[in-house]
Amino acid sequence: MVEEKKRILILGGGFAGVGCMRTLESYFMHDNDIEIVLVSEDNFLLFTPMLPQVASGMIETRHIVIPIRTLCKKTKFYEAQIKNIDPYGKVVTLTGTNERRGISIHYDFLVLALGSQTNFFGIEKMEERAYSMKTLNDAVVLRNRVIDMLEQAENENNPILKKSLLTFVIVGAGFAGIETAGELNDFVRDAKKYYPHIKKEDIRVIVLEAVSFILPGFNEKLASFTLEKLMQHGIEVKLNKKLSSFSGSEVIIEDVSELNKNSTNQPVIGSILTRTLIWTAGVTPVDIIKKSVFKTNRGGIVVNEFLETPDFPEVFALGDCCYLVNPQTSKPYPPTAQSAEAGAKTVAYNLQAVIKNKQKKKFEFSSRGQMAIIGKRSAIATIFGLHLHGYIAWWIWRTVYLSKIPKLDKRVRIFLDWTIDLFFDRDISRLKIFTREVPMEFKELDEVDDVW
Ligand SMILES: Cc1cc2nc3c(=O)[nH]c(=O)nc-3n(C[C@H](O)[C@H](O)[C@H](O)COP(=O)(O)OP(=O)(O)OC[C@H]3O[C@@H](n4cnc5c(N)ncnc54)[C@H](O)[C@@H]3O)c2cc1C
């Protein structure tokens, strides 16, 4: 029996936060003693697996985002930046409006689902100079950049400069890197027909990977199949190559193959002339988590098997922003949407268990499979122990991910985008209304304006 009104505050509107909100609503829909509040800086849920297809113009920008308000049945939603989390006072401070008004929200239970950000590993000026593939803005900015490079290269007489404009370097051969490379390669090569002075051999799409394999975590045979296919599609994959620096026009790479590492000689250094470097080499939990009072490991909030923070039992953390070692693999759970969704169910269950004085359950997650698209209507997939590749895997990828979009209208729009793409060329108009995201600076308020 619930004795008094309780507020559950969820921070973050990604797979973890929205998933948790929806499960909590199913538990407490008609319970007036439970309030659910969700705060996120964007008012939509971003369906990241389709982000590279937005960058390549296959899917229209708005079709892979779902407004959070359309998913809320009971939850109160705030579109705002989180400024401070105080687990001692059980209060979270937000800044969301142009007037920089601070709002503080008290909570009884807190769910931290703030996700991750691109990890540039402290490489000098990388954040400023490289493009990333993490947010919707990133995808749109990259698409504009690629079209801009085609436009500039078309009328460029200097052959070296022309080649550098048409060289696209992707750093990291994980999920995001390989999918981005496949999509970008298809887009540039298809768009070429509108640029009569650009030859096929002028275009280079290069993937740099510091280790000796691609797609870590995938079946080895599928990874080899992918490597072969990427090369057939004209993508250069350079393994054991670590990026040292990027000046904005030249990438310096170091050969880190075992042979070279053991050698007493100077490392072999190479260079690639390019104006566009796309960084997909890793993620790290968001800064606000790293700066918080919660105990962290590798940037993620340390949680126990119930996804609770040990020092604050009313605070739960999940998804990309938490750190928990999988006892089966002795490795931390991977930062994937699948794992975030599983965590959402566990946290919602445990919250209602705590509120109703029931037994909590442990977080258990084993991947249901993995899939990646690799360009030219080809994909790889591991589902229920089966390893598939080629067209059939591509078809499964589309069917599975389409079914995961939580709103029917978005599903229909994406399906139509894919159908149109079968018959028509991609749009090469460059919309100049988007700029690189500049971090917003918020004025520290002397006192909280409003306590809600
Ligand atoms: C290109 C790409 C492709 C991917 N493909 C796959 C795939 O095929 N399969 C798969 O399983 N995983 C995939 N992933 C990984 C997957 O997207 C993440 O693991 C997943 O999004 C994690 O969910 P999350 O809710 O923890 O974090 P997120 O989805 O990152 O959500 C965090 C939320 O918190 C909000 N937030 C952060 N900081 C603040 C703040 N200070 N104030 C307010 N709000 C804030 C963000 O705006 C966001 O809404 C892919 C990722 C990328 C980038």
The ligand as an SDF file (V2000), in Angstrom:
LIG
                    3D

 53 58  0  0  0  0  0  0  0  0999 V2000
   25.2430    5.9100  -34.9070 C   0  0  0  0  0  0  0  0  0  0  0  0
   24.8630    4.9700  -33.8050 C   0  0  0  0  0  0  0  0  0  0  0  0
   24.3220    3.7310  -34.1210 C   0  0  0  0  0  0  0  0  0  0  0  0
   23.9570    2.8520  -33.0960 C   0  0  0  0  0  0  0  0  0  0  0  0
   23.4270    1.6380  -33.4250 N   0  0  0  0  0  0  0  0  0  0  0  0
   23.0210    0.7980  -32.4490 C   0  0  0  0  0  0  0  0  0  0  0  0
   22.4100   -0.4390  -32.7830 C   0  0  0  0  0  0  0  0  0  0  0  0
   22.2370   -0.7710  -33.9560 O   0  0  0  0  0  0  0  0  0  0  0  0
   22.0230   -1.2550  -31.7540 N   0  0  0  0  0  0  0  0  0  0  0  0
   22.1910   -0.9000  -30.4380 C   0  0  0  0  0  0  0  0  0  0  0  0
   21.8100   -1.6750  -29.5370 O   0  0  0  0  0  0  0  0  0  0  0  0
   22.7890    0.2510  -30.0940 N   0  0  0  0  0  0  0  0  0  0  0  0
   23.1940    1.1170  -31.0700 C   0  0  0  0  0  0  0  0  0  0  0  0
   23.7850    2.3110  -30.7240 N   0  0  0  0  0  0  0  0  0  0  0  0
   24.0290    2.6160  -29.2910 C   0  0  0  0  0  0  0  0  0  0  0  0
   22.7680    3.2010  -28.6540 C   0  0  0  0  0  0  0  0  0  0  0  0
   22.3110    4.3150  -29.3540 O   0  0  0  0  0  0  0  0  0  0  0  0
   23.0480    3.6220  -27.2020 C   0  0  0  0  0  0  0  0  0  0  0  0
   23.6380    2.5750  -26.4900 O   0  0  0  0  0  0  0  0  0  0  0  0
   21.7420    4.0310  -26.5370 C   0  0  0  0  0  0  0  0  0  0  0  0
   21.2340    5.1770  -27.1540 O   0  0  0  0  0  0  0  0  0  0  0  0
   21.9270    4.2730  -25.0300 C   0  0  0  0  0  0  0  0  0  0  0  0
   20.7110    4.6940  -24.4890 O   0  0  0  0  0  0  0  0  0  0  0  0
   20.6730    5.7070  -23.2670 P   0  0  0  0  0  0  0  0  0  0  0  0
   19.2320    6.0080  -23.0250 O   0  0  0  0  0  0  0  0  0  0  0  0
   21.4940    5.1780  -22.1670 O   0  0  0  0  0  0  0  0  0  0  0  0
   21.4080    7.0110  -23.7870 O   0  0  0  0  0  0  0  0  0  0  0  0
   20.9850    8.0340  -24.9050 P   0  0  0  0  0  0  0  0  0  0  0  0
   20.1930    7.3710  -25.9650 O   0  0  0  0  0  0  0  0  0  0  0  0
   22.2430    8.7360  -25.2890 O   0  0  0  0  0  0  0  0  0  0  0  0
   20.0040    9.0570  -24.1430 O   0  0  0  0  0  0  0  0  0  0  0  0
   20.4680    9.9720  -23.1970 C   0  0  0  0  0  0  0  0  0  0  0  0
   19.4820   11.1060  -23.1170 C   0  0  0  0  0  0  0  0  0  0  0  0
   19.8850   12.0150  -22.0980 O   0  0  0  0  0  0  0  0  0  0  0  0
   19.7850   13.3550  -22.5760 C   0  0  0  0  0  0  0  0  0  0  0  0
   20.7760   14.1670  -21.8510 N   0  0  0  0  0  0  0  0  0  0  0  0
   22.1110   13.9780  -21.7520 C   0  0  0  0  0  0  0  0  0  0  0  0
   22.6760   14.9510  -21.0120 N   0  0  0  0  0  0  0  0  0  0  0  0
   21.6840   15.7640  -20.6120 C   0  0  0  0  0  0  0  0  0  0  0  0
   21.6220   16.9490  -19.8060 C   0  0  0  0  0  0  0  0  0  0  0  0
   22.6970   17.4950  -19.2300 N   0  0  0  0  0  0  0  0  0  0  0  0
   20.4230   17.5330  -19.6230 N   0  0  0  0  0  0  0  0  0  0  0  0
   19.2940   17.0090  -20.1850 C   0  0  0  0  0  0  0  0  0  0  0  0
   19.2900   15.8930  -20.9240 N   0  0  0  0  0  0  0  0  0  0  0  0
   20.4560   15.2830  -21.1570 C   0  0  0  0  0  0  0  0  0  0  0  0
   20.1110   13.2160  -24.0640 C   0  0  0  0  0  0  0  0  0  0  0  0
   19.6260   14.3120  -24.7830 O   0  0  0  0  0  0  0  0  0  0  0  0
   19.3860   11.9080  -24.3960 C   0  0  0  0  0  0  0  0  0  0  0  0
   18.0360   12.1410  -24.6830 O   0  0  0  0  0  0  0  0  0  0  0  0
   24.1470    3.2210  -31.7350 C   0  0  0  0  0  0  0  0  0  0  0  0
   24.6790    4.4780  -31.4220 C   0  0  0  0  0  0  0  0  0  0  0  0
   25.0230    5.3510  -32.4480 C   0  0  0  0  0  0  0  0  0  0  0  0
   25.5760    6.7050  -32.0800 C   0  0  0  0  0  0  0  0  0  0  0  0
  1  2  1  0
  2  3  1  0
  2 52  2  0
  3  4  2  0
  4  5  1  0
  4 50  1  0
  5  6  2  0
  6  7  1  0
  6 13  1  0
  7  8  2  0
  7  9  1  0
  9 10  1  0
 10 11  2  0
 10 12  1  0
 12 13  2  0
 13 14  1  0
 14 15  1  0
 14 50  1  0
 15 16  1  0
 16 17  1  0
 16 18  1  0
 18 19  1  0
 18 20  1  0
 20 21  1  0
 20 22  1  0
 22 23  1  0
 23 24  1  0
 24 25  2  0
 24 26  1  0
 24 27  1  0
 27 28  1  0
 28 29  2  0
 28 30  1  0
 28 31  1  0
 31 32  1  0
 32 33  1  0
 33 34  1  0
 33 48  1  0
 34 35  1  0
 35 36  1  0
 35 46  1  0
 36 37  1  0
 36 45  1  0
 37 38  2  0
 38 39  1  0
 39 40  1  0
 39 45  2  0
 40 41  1  0
 40 42  2  0
 42 43  1  0
 43 44  2  0
 44 45  1  0
 46 47  1  0
 46 48  1  0
 48 49  1  0
 50 51  2  0
 51 52  1  0
 52 53  1  0
M  END
$$$$
